[in-house]
Amino acid sequence: MKPFMYNKGLKQLAREIKGDENVYLGIRPYGFHSGNMLPFVVYPRLLCEEIIKLGKIPRFKFYVFLNDWEQDKLDGPNPIDYPFNVYPANTTFQHVYITKDRKKNIVDKWEPVIMKGVKTITSLFTKTEVHFVRNSSIKSYPLMKKYLLKTLSEPEKIAKIFKKRTGKPVLDNPLEYVIAVCPKCGLVKGLTRIVEEDLLEHSCGACGAVTRGRYENFDYWFYHKPLAIPRLEIFKIDFCITGGDHFAEGDFYIRQDLIKLFDAKVKPLKVLYTPVVLGFNGERMGKSKKNDVVLSIEKLIDLVKKDSNANLIKINVKP
C-alpha cells in the first residue's frame, strides 16, 4: 500500500498507473457539497488530464459506493473523545424515509444529485465509466457476509487496531461494529450476536423485540472502516481517492491492518488523498456542521491549482 498526497501525489500516481484501473470512491449519501466534490469530481478530472499529458488514455472505472448502511447520526458515551465506541443515534440511511409511504429514503433523494456531479467525468473523458453501488445491494455477496460476520464476532481485535493506529482511547463497552436493524421498529439499538454459524439473534434496545434469523434476514449498520475491506476485494479496486482528513484519522494504516486481520485478497492498494476543504467557519466542511456550500467545479479547480501543495482549502462563502 502507498499514500499519494495532494497534487504532488496525483502526478506521481499518474506516472505509476496505466489509466484503466478500478477506482474506489465512498460517500455518505446525505448531501453533495464542495468538500465532497474534491475527491469525487475535481481530483478524478485532474487525474484524467494528467494521464492524457503522459500520452495515455483514461479508461478508469469509478465505483461510487453510497454508504446507505451508515448511521444517520453518531451516538455513544462521547463520540469526540471515544470515536471507536459509537453506534447509530437512530438508524441507517437505508431506513431514513422521506415519504409517508416509506417507499423513498434519503439515499433516493441524494443519489441522483451525486450521480449528476460525478458523471461530468464521463462526459469529458468518454472512455471512463462510473458505477454507483449501494452497500445494501451487495449484502448477498459471499465476501460481504464473510467480513460482516467476522467483524461481528471479533470487535475486540478491530478495536485493538483502532487504538494502535490512532492512539485514541477505546472503552471496553460499548464495542460493536455491526448491529442489525430491528425488523420490528427499524432502529439500530441493542445487541446482535451469532448464535451458530450464520444464525443471528438481535435484541433491540429500543422496542425490546428479540429476533432470530439468518444473515440474509436482516439489514445492518456496518461501521465504515471494516466495511471498506469487502468492497475493495469484491470490486478488485486498484486505488482509492478520498479526503485528507481520513489520512489524518489513521485510515491508511488501519486498512492495512484490517486487510491482514481478514486475510483479504486485495491488490496492493494505493490511496490518493485530496486537500481537506474548510467551510466559512474554519471547520472541515460537512452538511452536519451546517457549513457546506456548493461552488462550481471550475472554481474548485482554480483553488486547487492556486496552491498545488496545499493540504487545506478554505471556502469563505457562507451558505
C-alpha positions in Angstrom: 0.0 0.0 0.0 1.1 3.5 -0.7 -0.3 7.0 0.1 -0.2 9.7 -2.6 -0.7 13.2 -1.1 -2.5 16.1 -2.8 -1.4 17.5 -6.2 2.2 16.2 -6.0 0.8 12.7 -5.2 -1.7 13.0 -8.1 1.2 13.5 -10.6 3.2 10.7 -9.1 0.2 8.3 -9.2 -0.5 9.2 -12.8 3.1 8.1 -13.7 2.7 4.7 -11.9 -0.7 3.6 -13.4 -2.0 2.7 -16.8 -5.2 4.6 -16.7 -7.6 1.7 -16.8 -7.8 0.9 -13.1 -10.8 0.4 -10.8 -11.1 3.4 -8.5 -12.9 3.4 -5.1 -14.9 6.5 -4.1 -17.1 6.3 -0.9 -19.6 8.8 0.4 -22.4 9.3 2.9 -25.5 9.7 0.7 -26.5 12.9 2.6 -25.6 15.9 0.5 -23.0 16.8 -2.1 -21.1 19.9 -1.3 -17.7 21.3 -2.3 -15.9 19.1 0.3 -17.3 16.0 -1.5 -16.7 17.4 -5.0 -12.9 17.5 -4.5 -12.4 13.7 -4.3 -15.4 12.8 -6.4 -15.1 15.2 -9.3 -12.1 17.6 -9.2 -9.3 15.1 -8.5 -10.7 12.4 -10.9 -10.9 15.1 -13.6 -7.3 16.3 -12.8 -6.0 12.8 -12.8 -7.6 12.1 -16.2 -6.0 15.2 -17.5 -2.6 14.2 -16.2 -3.0 10.7 -17.7 -3.6 12.4 -21.1 -0.5 14.6 -20.7 1.5 11.4 -20.2 0.3 10.0 -23.5 -2.1 7.5 -22.0 -5.9 7.2 -22.4 -8.1 7.5 -19.2 -10.3 4.4 -19.1 -10.9 4.3 -15.4 -13.9 2.5 -13.8 -15.0 4.7 -10.9 -17.0 2.8 -8.3 -19.1 5.2 -6.2 -20.1 3.4 -3.0 -23.2 5.0 -1.4 -23.0 4.1 2.2 -26.7 3.5 3.0 -25.6 1.3 5.9 -24.1 4.3 7.6 -25.7 5.8 10.7 -28.0 8.9 10.4 -26.0 10.3 13.3 -23.4 9.0 15.7 -24.1 8.4 19.4 -22.1 6.9 22.2 -20.5 7.7 25.5 -18.6 10.6 23.9 -18.1 10.3 20.1 -15.4 13.0 20.2 -13.2 11.5 23.0 -14.1 7.9 22.2 -14.7 7.7 18.4 -14.5 3.9 18.4 -17.2 3.4 21.0 -20.0 4.6 18.8 -23.3 3.4 17.4 -26.2 5.0 15.4 -28.3 7.5 17.2 -31.4 6.1 15.4 -31.0 4.1 12.3 -29.2 3.9 9.0 -29.7 6.0 5.9 -31.3 3.0 4.2 -34.1 3.3 6.8 -34.4 7.1 6.9 -37.6 7.6 4.9 -38.6 10.9 3.3 -42.1 9.9 2.2 -45.1 8.8 4.4 -45.5 5.6 2.4 -41.9 4.7 3.4 -41.0 3.9 -0.2 -38.4 6.6 -0.7 -35.4 7.0 1.6 -32.8 9.7 1.9 -30.5 7.9 -0.5 -33.1 8.1 -3.2 -33.0 11.8 -2.8 -29.3 12.3 -2.9 -28.1 9.6 -5.3 -29.2 11.5 -8.5 -27.5 14.6 -7.2 -24.3 12.8 -6.6 -24.6 11.0 -9.8 -25.1 14.2 -11.8 -21.9 15.6 -10.3 -19.7 12.5 -10.8 -20.9 11.7 -14.3 -19.5 15.0 -15.6 -16.2 13.0 -15.7 -17.6 10.6 -18.3 -18.9 13.5 -20.4 -15.3 14.9 -20.6 -13.4 11.6 -20.8 -15.6 9.3 -22.8 -13.7 6.1 -22.2 -14.2 6.2 -18.4 -17.1 4.6 -16.6 -19.0 5.4 -13.4 -20.8 2.7 -11.4 -23.0 3.5 -8.4 -23.2 0.9 -5.7 -25.3 0.9 -2.6 -23.9 -1.2 0.2 -27.3 -2.8 0.7 -27.2 -4.0 -2.9 -24.1 -6.2 -2.2 -25.4 -7.7 1.1 -25.8 -11.1 -0.8 -22.2 -11.2 -1.9 -20.3 -14.0 0.0 -17.4 -11.8 0.8 -19.7 -9.1 2.4 -21.3 -11.8 4.5 -17.9 -13.3 5.5 -16.4 -10.0 6.6 -19.5 -8.7 8.3 -19.8 -11.9 10.4 -16.1 -11.7 11.2 -16.5 -8.1 12.3 -19.5 -9.1 14.4 -17.6 -11.9 16.1 -14.3 -10.1 16.7 -14.9 -6.5 17.7 -12.0 -6.6 20.3 -9.4 -7.3 17.6 -10.7 -4.4 15.4 -10.8 -2.1 18.4 -7.1 -3.0 19.1 -6.2 -1.9 15.6 -8.0 1.4 16.0 -6.2 2.1 19.3 -2.8 1.1 17.9 -3.1 3.2 14.7 -4.8 6.3 16.2 -3.6 6.5 19.8 -7.2 7.2 20.7 -8.6 5.6 23.9 -11.1 2.7 23.4 -13.6 1.7 26.1 -14.4 -1.9 26.8 -18.1 -1.2 26.3 -20.0 -0.5 24.0 -17.8 -2.2 21.5 -19.9 -3.1 18.4 -19.0 -2.5 14.8 -22.0 -4.4 13.4 -25.6 -4.1 14.6 -28.7 -5.4 12.9 -31.6 -3.1 12.1 -34.5 -4.2 14.2 -37.1 -5.8 11.9 -39.9 -4.6 14.2 -39.1 -0.9 14.8 -36.5 -0.2 12.2 -34.0 1.3 14.7 -30.4 0.3 15.3 -30.2 -0.3 19.0 -29.2 -3.1 21.3 -27.1 -6.1 20.6 -26.6 -8.5 17.7 -24.8 -11.8 18.2 -24.0 -15.0 16.4 -25.9 -18.0 17.8 -24.5 -20.6 15.4 -22.8 -20.3 12.0 -24.9 -17.5 10.4 -27.9 -17.7 12.7 -28.1 -14.4 14.4 -30.1 -13.0 17.3 -30.9 -9.3 17.7 -32.1 -7.9 21.0 -33.5 -4.5 20.3 -32.6 -1.8 22.9 -35.5 0.4 21.6 -38.6 -1.8 21.4 -37.4 -4.8 23.3 -38.0 -7.3 20.5 -35.8 -10.3 20.2 -35.5 -11.6 16.7 -33.7 -14.7 15.4 -32.8 -15.1 11.7 -30.2 -15.9 9.1 -27.7 -13.3 8.0 -29.9 -12.6 4.9 -33.0 -11.8 7.0 -31.5 -8.6 8.5 -30.3 -5.2 7.3 -27.3 -3.8 9.1 -25.3 -0.9 10.4 -21.7 -1.8 9.5 -19.0 0.6 10.7 -17.4 2.2 7.7 -13.8 1.3 8.4 -14.1 -2.5 8.3 -16.9 -2.2 5.7 -14.3 -0.9 3.2 -12.5 -4.2 3.1 -15.1 -6.4 1.3 -15.7 -3.6 -1.2 -12.0 -3.5 -2.1 -11.9 -7.2 -2.7 -15.3 -7.6 -4.4 -14.7 -4.9 -7.0 -10.9 -5.5 -7.4 -10.1 -2.0 -6.5 -6.7 -0.7 -7.6 -6.7 2.7 -5.8 -8.9 5.0 -3.8 -9.4 8.7 -3.9 -10.5 10.2 -0.6 -10.2 13.3 1.6 -7.0 14.0 3.5 -9.0 14.0 6.8 -9.1 10.2 6.5 -5.3 10.1 6.4 -5.2 12.2 9.5 -7.5 9.7 11.2 -5.1 6.9 10.5 -7.3 5.2 7.9 -4.3 4.3 5.6 -2.7 2.1 8.3 -6.0 0.9 9.7 -6.9 -0.6 6.3 -3.6 -2.4 6.1 -4.1 -4.0 9.5 -7.8 -4.9 8.7 -6.7 -6.5 5.4 -4.3 -8.7 7.4 -6.8 -9.5 10.0 -9.4 -10.5 7.5 -6.8 -12.2 5.3 -8.4 -10.3 2.4 -7.3 -10.9 -1.1 -6.9 -7.3 -2.3 -4.5 -5.7 -4.7 -1.5 -3.7 -3.3 -3.6 -0.7 -2.6 -2.8 2.9 -3.5 -4.6 5.9 -1.9 -4.7 9.4 -3.4 -5.6 12.0 -0.7 -7.2 15.3 -1.6 -6.9 18.5 0.4 -9.4 19.0 3.3 -12.0 21.6 2.4 -12.8 24.0 5.3 -16.1 25.8 5.4 -16.6 29.5 6.1 -16.3 28.9 9.9 -12.8 27.3 9.5 -14.0 23.7 10.3 -14.0 20.8 7.9 -16.9 21.2 5.6 -19.9 19.0 6.2 -23.7 19.1 6.0 -24.0 18.1 9.6 -21.7 21.0 10.6 -24.0 23.4 8.6 -21.1 25.0 6.9 -21.5 23.3 3.5 -21.5 25.3 0.2 -21.5 24.3 -3.4 -19.0 26.0 -5.7 -18.6 25.3 -9.4 -16.1 22.7 -10.4 -14.1 25.3 -12.3 -13.9 27.4 -9.2 -12.7 24.5 -7.1 -10.1 23.5 -9.8 -8.8 27.1 -9.7 -8.5 26.9 -5.9 -6.6 23.6 -6.1 -4.2 24.9 -8.8 -3.7 28.1 -6.9 -1.6 26.3 -4.3 -0.6 22.9 -5.7 1.0 21.8 -2.4 -1.9 22.8 -0.2 -3.4 20.3 2.2 -6.2 22.6 3.2 -8.6 24.7 1.0 -10.6 27.4 2.8 -14.0 28.4 1.4 -15.1 31.9 2.6 -18.5 31.9 1.1 -21.4 31.4 3.5 -24.3 29.1 2.5 
